[in-house]
Amino acid sequence: MSINANWLAAPVIIPLLFAASSLLVATRVNLRQMRVQRNLALIASVLNLGVALLLLHSTVIQDQRMVLHAGLWQAPFGITLVADALSAIMLTLTAVLMVTIVLYAIGTLDQREGLNFHPLLLFLLMGVNGAFLAGDLFNLYVFFEVLLMASFVLLSLGGRPAQVNGGMRYVVLNLLASTVFLTTAGVVYGTLGTLNLAHLAVRMEVAPLTLRIIVAGMLLIAYGSKAGLFPLFFWLPASYHTPHPAVTAIFGGLLTKVGIYALFRIFTLLFPDLLLEWQPLLLGIAALTMLAGVFGAMAVNTIRRVLSFHIISQVGYMVMGLGLASTGNELAIGFGLAAGIFYIMHHMIVKTALLMAGGAAELTMGTGQLKEGYLGGLVKRFPLLAAIFFLAAFSLAGLPPSSGFVSKLGLLQAALDSQQWMIAAVSLLVSALTLMSMVRLWQKGFAGKQHKAALPTPRRPIYGFTIAPIMILVVISLGMGIFSDTFIQWSQVAAGQLIDRAGYIQAVAPTDLIAPVGMEH
Amino acid sequence: MIALVFAVLVAVLMGSATYLLLQRNPVRMVIGLGLFTHAVNLLVFSTSVSHRGQPPIVVDKAAFNGDISQFVDPLPQALILTAIVISFGIVAFLIALLHRRNSLEAVESCTDRVDDPFAMESTTALEAVEEDYEWLEDVVLKRELRKPKGKRK
């Protein structure tokens, strides 16, 4: 079965339609309207999951690419949407996370944050989906901005002092990164005369080396700061712990990974040679990101702050996958990339589950403070929540048989195969430190006795809707560990398609009618 | 020549934007961001090669031979239009956030009231704790720190 390429527009259009209509439906602000919005969001996210699975089937299982030329405009002139295996995998994971987050929000949102939470979530989904499908640099920028706009508002929903302060930093640093991105787009268009990625891949080959280095460096800065890479990650721990736990969970699962996706896409398609030349740089950034994240996690003392620092250290592992993509022989290239992609899959699921569980604990006990015994005794009070948190933390730390073990093993093997001893050692060290940090979370946060109470009585987590989505994610994570063959095969297909640049260019088939402007004088 | 003018303009705008961004005052930071986005818009505009001078409209279709070297490239203007809308929206949101921040400074003084050991037992304070755990957590901690060392657990 092969589906029509027009389906590619659906992951963008479905959330947009439902978000707009749920804004229209909710004319007044009350609980009943909130329920209408939530139901619309639930329908939209399930529909989106269906479409994503269709795309997954026809790109990953059948190993092909799908291209939509909007309005039948020839490639470099119109808007092109491209779905290959990596896009489809990312779309599917996003869709799964969206369904679970809507369920989780039923159990945890109160009226203060519930106002227009769901339409904003759908706008976020639209931006993320669009970024995964975009076939040209400018649309990538636009969809980045769509998802950032939605995330700005989601982050400050509720308007508390901490949120406003964190939100300021988040907005300013992300706007700066976007501006760098736009500058790069301007430079690229001014010199190479095109923005279409496939067309750029053709023209970038004959472009002077200086230009390639400038463009690649600026894109690395732009995407790197969105992904939270080493010197540019400060906005993340400053803001991620401030909003409602549902918002933190979806941010932690999705946003930095869009930056990572863009890095994977751009570097494999436009700069395969730089991938080799810049290997020390990429691996160095990866190592420093891992270390900075894990050491930061040791220095902070609330559940969600610890977990947001771990996002950074995990992003380092993904960049490690990208860095290992450039080793000599053809086989190892695919293996490093595939390990990186598998790591992204594992991370999106597990991180969201952990942030959801940690957020539920914070909401229930009224504080996320790990010191002074505010949180102890969760194991006895809410054993199911504690058990799920334990399993997710287990997976994040990379113990068998979870998905974390398989993905870290894959990366380690890729590093050893290409004889990158330093990065292998760092990844092992960070893995051990992550385990230590998870043990600390468990001991201070869940086990032990409660000495002090922030709330007079702990609020009961509303079990069905708070726990069920976390359970779904943990089960998926365990499944990815136990039936890892299938998922590794998927990521190998995705990596294979990333390496096959000629296939991508051929699928989009840009016509090369007009000479680049910059070349004429 | 025009290219040089554009380059100097972009450089001046970016330079002043960077200077403003490095200030502590958040209002200046917002103005700096606005300037920065304008600088980039100008940079994108400069790629449309306006020295060619002709609007990209074919008046006499029969005489047109496919030579487009006299036409200005219209695409960068479309790109800028999108970019202007986006940056305008974000700067507007940033200003709203700034306004919220300023109005919250009044609230900050309310936290002092909760911080008062005598006011803590009142019902309003407890409700506030329940509604606003993250923010009040700092307050609770601060109160703990103020106690003499022996009393801390």
Interface residues (C-beta under 8 A of the other chain):
Chain A: R112 F138 Y141 V142 E145 L148 M149 F152 V153 S156 G159 R160 P161 A162 V164 N165 G167 M168 V171 V172 L175 L176 S178 T179 L182 T183 A185 G186 V187 Y189 G190 H241 T242 T302 E362 L363 G366 T367 G368 Q369 E372 G373 H451 K452 A454 L455 P456 R459 I514 V517 E520
Chain B: L21 P26 M29 L33 F36 T37 V40 L43 V44 S46 T47 V49 I68 S69 D73 L75 P76 L79 T82 A83 I86 S87 G89 I90 F93 L94 L97 L98 R100 R101 L104 V107 E108 L126 V129 E130 E131 D132 Y133 E134 W135 E137 V140 L141 E144 R152 K153
